[in-house]
């Protein structure tokens, strides 16, 4: 997949990377568990959203390939399996 098409997913993952570093620092500093878990939930959500963005990009690439009469990079079954792996 094209890095240009995945720019939003990369942005989300980089942000999640920073958030995860902050969560680790919170744990190391003995922060309140509620605050840690709230931030960890935010990291998890950011990673999930990036995954869904990647799947959506893959679906668009497959649709575009089919419309042009070409062979899509993945089958519908492969896309479905990847989508289900995020749940």
N, C-alpha and C positions, 0 to 999 in steps of 0.2 A: 504494500500500500504506500501511497505517496505521502512523504512527510508534510507536504504542503496541505494535503487534505486532512491530515491528522493534527494540524497545528493546535486546534482547540483541545484535543485529547492530551497532547504533550504539555500544554499550558496547565491543564488540570493536574496532571501527574507531577509536574514540577512543584506546583503549589502544595500538593499532598505530601511531597517529599519534605518540604519545609515544615509543614504541620507535624509530620511524624517526628522530625528532629526536635520540635518543641515539646511533643508528648514525652519523648525519651528524657529530655532535660527536666520536665516536670516530675517524672517518676524519680529520677536521680536526686532531685531536690526535695523529695518528700511532700509534694503538693497533695492537696485534698483529692481523694479518689473520685469524688463526683466531678471535679473540674477535669481530671485526667480522662475519665470516661467520656465526658462531653466532647473533649477535643479528639479523642480516639474515634468517636462516632463520626465526627466531621471528616477525619482522614478517610475512614471507611467509605463514607458517602462520596467523597471526591474520587476515590479509586473506582468505585462502582460506576459513577457517571462517565468517567474516562472510558471504561470498558464498553458501556453502552454506545458511546460516541464512536468507538472503533468498529463495533458491530454495524452501526448505522452506515458508516462510511463503506464498509465491505458490502453491505446490501446495495448501496447506490452504485458501487463499482460493478457489481454483478448485473444489475439492471441495465446500466449503460452498455456493458458488453453485449448483452442479449439484444438490446435495441439496435446495435450496430451490426448484428448478425455474427458476432464473435462468440468465443467460448468464455464463459465467466470464470474468474479465478477460483471460485468455490461453488460447490453444489448447494442447493437449498438445504439439504440434509446437514452438510457441514456447517453452514451458517446457523441452523437451528441448534445444533449440538453446542456450538460456541456460545450462542445466546443463553442456552439453558445452563451452561457452566458458570454463568455469572450470578445465577440465583441461589 
